[in-house]
Amino acid sequence: MNIRSIYWVLLIGLSLTLLFEWTSEKREESVTEHLLSAQTYSPLKEDGYVSIENDELYVVVSVPTGNIVETRLKKYPVENAEGALGYRVFGESKDVAFNYYFKSGFTNTVPVFSVQEVDAAYVILVDEELGLTKKISFSDSLYELSIYDSSSVGVDGKIFAGLYRTDGKALDLKRDALDGGMMNNSSYEGVAISSEQDPYETSRLSRVDEAKEVLTRSGWVAFVQKYFFAALIGSDEYIYNYYVLPKESGVYRMGYTVENSSSSNVSNSHEHRLFVGPKIRKDLMQRADNLELSIDMGWFWFLAQPMVLVMDWINGYLNNWGLTIIVFTILIKLLFWPVTAKSFKSMAAMRKITPELNEVKEIYKDDRQKQANETMKLMKKHGANPLGGCLPIFIQMPFFIGFFFALREMVELRHSGLGFWADLSAPDPYFVLPALFCVVMILTQRLNPQPAGMDPTQAQVMKYMPVMFSVLFIFFPAALCLYTVVNSAVQLAQQTYLYKQQGALNTD
């Protein structure tokens, strides 16, 4: 069986498997299962819990402990479907023994609270024996909670606030490959601290094997995950000791203690600022210094962040993220037109002399030194440079990689549609974009000059590479596929134009 037959067997087999796994019925079943998993457990079904809510957040509080045990983002449903509950940041899953919650108060105290007053927008808890009061309410800033801990007699200890989390992945984020799990699972998850010493210091939980402390004014601490997260934001008025502690009884702890401003060790009150919401760059920039760094944009973040800024500006006019991606991709290609043109002109020259290069290789097949000399003479004569087509591409790569990571992490794309694509953050359910990418790549491959004397087996492998890449794109979010298809299509148009201009279009 030759290499072509093997590729076709693999392709047909994979296609049939995908069609079976991702039929319309399977998609509906996946959505239903996700909706059920997002509501299988709710603390309010048990005694000892109260809830507050506004237009953005639904919050569940454990009365005896005063812990915030569940938060739902009401404007960000777990599925783009009627009746879907809001996405959870804090919460618990009995199925996978996962738990993530917020806790605050005074060190050296173990209060047992009861409800003093509860309203739709706030709850006041008290422990009369210890003289402690806790008020949890919504602040004026969207997606922020104010937690005010106070003592009527003073506590011999420090005020603290922390995020408590077990091992496991974020709740309500899809993990299946055909639901976008490949990209979701590759996003960074870990604890981050921003301080005067280091604007963004991160660590994965699995690597927290000893206590870490950072003393700083202001700053913030957060557990970073895809799309939505929680962050404790400090104030310029206080000095905080931010900490990350190793796992104890299956729970990791990250947060801060407030350092007393006087020599006395007695603490009376503090208002904590807790953000629980979406990772929208322009919003995070306004909340706290360096908070936007929690959006992990890879090695070329310094390029990706300005790109997001420009895209957001474009979207302000178009009001559609799909169209914004198309327009921005075209603008990027036009920006790099001079560099691209140089690359394609070099490739066109190589394409024109490919028949002559093959003749040289055949004539001097037994004399490698002579073959190399004659090849260099021929290239010099026609102004062809084999590296000329590569170097300009390398110059552009950081920008395209940065754009790739930006699209992967943008929560704005979640449940944002374009035409019959209802969610650009999920894979294309109709496989249209992967198929278009395959077509564009095949057409591009026909234009590119084939290296002289390429091995037949290697040539066959290269021939079917577009098919293999397009199969990979089945698992990529539609936004990334859209960007790649538009980028490749514009590049094909540019290449065709320059080849025609250089007289290399009909050269075989």
KAWORA-V183958 format. One record per residue. N is the residue number from 1. RES is the residue in one letter. BURIAL is + if it has 16 or more other ideal C-beta (glycine too) atoms within 10 Angstrom, else -. Layout:
[[N | RES | BURIAL] [N | RES | BURIAL]]
This chain:
[[1 | M | -] [2 | N | -] [3 | I | -] [4 | R | -] [5 | S | -] [6 | I | -] [7 | Y | +] [8 | W | -] [9 | V | -] [10 | L | -] [11 | L | -] [12 | I | -] [13 | G | -] [14 | L | -] [15 | S | -] [16 | L | -] [17 | T | -] [18 | L | +] [19 | L | -] [20 | F | -] [21 | E | -] [22 | W | +] [23 | T | -] [24 | S | -] [25 | E | -] [26 | K | -] [27 | R | -] [28 | E | -] [29 | E | -] [30 | S | +] [31 | V | +] [32 | T | -] [33 | E | -] [34 | H | +] [35 | L | +] [36 | L | -] [37 | S | -] [38 | A | +] [39 | Q | -] [40 | T | -] [41 | Y | -] [42 | S | -] [43 | P | +] [44 | L | -] [45 | K | -] [46 | E | -] [47 | D | -] [48 | G | -] [49 | Y | +] [50 | V | +] [51 | S | +] [52 | I | +] [53 | E | +] [54 | N | -] [55 | D | -] [56 | E | +] [57 | L | +] [58 | Y | +] [59 | V | +] [60 | V | +] [61 | V | +] [62 | S | +] [63 | V | +] [64 | P | -] [65 | T | +] [66 | G | +] [67 | N | +] [68 | I | +] [69 | V | +] [70 | E | +] [71 | T | +] [72 | R | +] [73 | L | +] [74 | K | -] [75 | K | -] [76 | Y | +] [77 | P | +] [78 | V | +] [79 | E | +] [80 | N | -] [81 | A | -] [82 | E | -] [83 | G | -] [84 | A | +] [85 | L | +] [86 | G | +] [87 | Y | +] [88 | R | +] [89 | V | +] [90 | F | +] [91 | G | +] [92 | E | +] [93 | S | +] [94 | K | -] [95 | D | -] [96 | V | -] [97 | A | -] [98 | F | +] [99 | N | +] [100 | Y | +] [101 | Y | +] [102 | F | +] [103 | K | +] [104 | S | +] [105 | G | +] [106 | F | +] [107 | T | -] [108 | N | -] [109 | T | +] [110 | V | -] [111 | P | +] [112 | V | -] [113 | F | +] [114 | S | -] [115 | V | -] [116 | Q | -] [117 | E | -] [118 | V | +] [119 | D | -] [120 | A | -] [121 | A | -] [122 | Y | -] [123 | V | +] [124 | I | +] [125 | L | +] [126 | V | +] [127 | D | +] [128 | E | -] [129 | E | -] [130 | L | +] [131 | G | -] [132 | L | +] [133 | T | +] [134 | K | +] [135 | K | +] [136 | I | +] [137 | S | +] [138 | F | +] [139 | S | -] [140 | D | -] [141 | S | -] [142 | L | +] [143 | Y | +] [144 | E | +] [145 | L | +] [146 | S | +] [147 | I | +] [148 | Y | +] [149 | D | +] [150 | S | +] [151 | S | +] [152 | S | -] [153 | V | -] [154 | G | -] [155 | V | +] [156 | D | -] [157 | G | +] [158 | K | +] [159 | I | +] [160 | F | +] [161 | A | +] [162 | G | +] [163 | L | +] [164 | Y | +] [165 | R | +] [166 | T | +] [167 | D | -] [168 | G | -] [169 | K | +] [170 | A | +] [171 | L | +] [172 | D | +] [173 | L | +] [174 | K | +] [175 | R | -] [176 | D | +] [177 | A | +] [178 | L | +] [179 | D | +] [180 | G | +] [181 | G | +] [182 | M | +] [183 | M | +] [184 | N | +] [185 | N | -] [186 | S | -] [187 | S | +] [188 | Y | +] [189 | E | +] [190 | G | +] [191 | V | +] [192 | A | +] [193 | I | +] [194 | S | +] [195 | S | +] [196 | E | -] [197 | Q | -] [198 | D | -] [199 | P | -] [200 | Y | +] [201 | E | -] [202 | T | +] [203 | S | -] [204 | R | -] [205 | L | +] [206 | S | -] [207 | R | -] [208 | V | +] [209 | D | -] [210 | E | -] [211 | A | -] [212 | K | +] [213 | E | -] [214 | V | +] [215 | L | +] [216 | T | +] [217 | R | -] [218 | S | +] [219 | G | +] [220 | W | +] [221 | V | +] [222 | A | +] [223 | F | +] [224 | V | +] [225 | Q | +] [226 | K | +] [227 | Y | +] [228 | F | +] [229 | F | +] [230 | A | +] [231 | A | +] [232 | L | +] [233 | I | +] [234 | G | +] [235 | S | +] [236 | D | -] [237 | E | -] [238 | Y | -] [239 | I | +] [240 | Y | +] [241 | N | -] [242 | Y | +] [243 | Y | +] [244 | V | +] [245 | L | +] [246 | P | -] [247 | K | -] [248 | E | -] [249 | S | -] [250 | G | -] [251 | V | -] [252 | Y | +] [253 | R | +] [254 | M | +] [255 | G | +] [256 | Y | +] [257 | T | +] [258 | V | +] [259 | E | -] [260 | N | +] [261 | S | -] [262 | S | -] [263 | S | -] [264 | S | -] [265 | N | -] [266 | V | -] [267 | S | +] [268 | N | -] [269 | S | -] [270 | H | +] [271 | E | -] [272 | H | +] [273 | R | +] [274 | L | +] [275 | F | +] [276 | V | +] [277 | G | +] [278 | P | +] [279 | K | +] [280 | I | +] [281 | R | +] [282 | K | -] [283 | D | +] [284 | L | +] [285 | M | -] [286 | Q | -] [287 | R | +] [288 | A | +] [289 | D | -] [290 | N | +] [291 | L | +] [292 | E | +] [293 | L | +] [294 | S | +] [295 | I | +] [296 | D | +] [297 | M | +] [298 | G | +] [299 | W | -] [300 | F | +] [301 | W | +] [302 | F | -] [303 | L | +] [304 | A | +] [305 | Q | +] [306 | P | -] [307 | M | +] [308 | V | +] [309 | L | -] [310 | V | -] [311 | M | +] [312 | D | +] [313 | W | -] [314 | I | +] [315 | N | +] [316 | G | -] [317 | Y | -] [318 | L | -] [319 | N | -] [320 | N | +] [321 | W | +] [322 | G | +] [323 | L | -] [324 | T | +] [325 | I | +] [326 | I | +] [327 | V | +] [328 | F | +] [329 | T | +] [330 | I | -] [331 | L | -] [332 | I | +] [333 | K | +] [334 | L | -] [335 | L | -] [336 | F | +] [337 | W | -] [338 | P | -] [339 | V | -] [340 | T | +] [341 | A | +] [342 | K | +] [343 | S | +] [344 | F | +] [345 | K | +] [346 | S | +] [347 | M | +] [348 | A | +] [349 | A | +] [350 | M | +] [351 | R | +] [352 | K | +] [353 | I | +] [354 | T | +] [355 | P | -] [356 | E | +] [357 | L | +] [358 | N | -] [359 | E | -] [360 | V | +] [361 | K | -] [362 | E | -] [363 | I | -] [364 | Y | +] [365 | K | -] [366 | D | -] [367 | D | -] [368 | R | -] [369 | Q | -] [370 | K | -] [371 | Q | +] [372 | A | -] [373 | N | -] [374 | E | +] [375 | T | +] [376 | M | -] [377 | K | -] [378 | L | +] [379 | M | +] [380 | K | -] [381 | K | -] [382 | H | -] [383 | G | -] [384 | A | +] [385 | N | +] [386 | P | +] [387 | L | -] [388 | G | +] [389 | G | +] [390 | C | -] [391 | L | -] [392 | P | +] [393 | I | -] [394 | F | -] [395 | I | -] [396 | Q | +] [397 | M | -] [398 | P | -] [399 | F | +] [400 | F | +] [401 | I | +] [402 | G | +] [403 | F | +] [404 | F | +] [405 | F | +] [406 | A | +] [407 | L | +] [408 | R | +] [409 | E | +] [410 | M | +] [411 | V | +] [412 | E | +] [413 | L | +] [414 | R | +] [415 | H | +] [416 | S | +] [417 | G | -] [418 | L | +] [419 | G | -] [420 | F | -] [421 | W | +] [422 | A | -] [423 | D | +] [424 | L | +] [425 | S | +] [426 | A | +] [427 | P | +] [428 | D | +] [429 | P | +] [430 | Y | -] [431 | F | +] [432 | V | -] [433 | L | +] [434 | P | +] [435 | A | -] [436 | L | +] [437 | F | +] [438 | C | +] [439 | V | -] [440 | V | +] [441 | M | +] [442 | I | -] [443 | L | -] [444 | T | +] [445 | Q | -] [446 | R | -] [447 | L | +] [448 | N | -] [449 | P | +] [450 | Q | +] [451 | P | +] [452 | A | +] [453 | G | -] [454 | M | -] [455 | D | -] [456 | P | -] [457 | T | -] [458 | Q | -] [459 | A | -] [460 | Q | -] [461 | V | -] [462 | M | -] [463 | K | +] [464 | Y | +] [465 | M | -] [466 | P | +] [467 | V | +] [468 | M | -] [469 | F | -] [470 | S | +] [471 | V | +] [472 | L | -] [473 | F | +] [474 | I | +] [475 | F | +] [476 | F | +] [477 | P | +] [478 | A | +] [479 | A | +] [480 | L | +] [481 | C | +] [482 | L | +] [483 | Y | +] [484 | T | +] [485 | V | +] [486 | V | +] [487 | N | +] [488 | S | +] [489 | A | +] [490 | V | +] [491 | Q | +] [492 | L | +] [493 | A | -] [494 | Q | +] [495 | Q | +] [496 | T | -] [497 | Y | -] [498 | L | +] [499 | Y | +] [500 | K | -] [501 | Q | -] [502 | Q | +] [503 | G | -] [504 | A | +] [505 | L | -] [506 | N | -] [507 | T | -] [508 | D | -]]
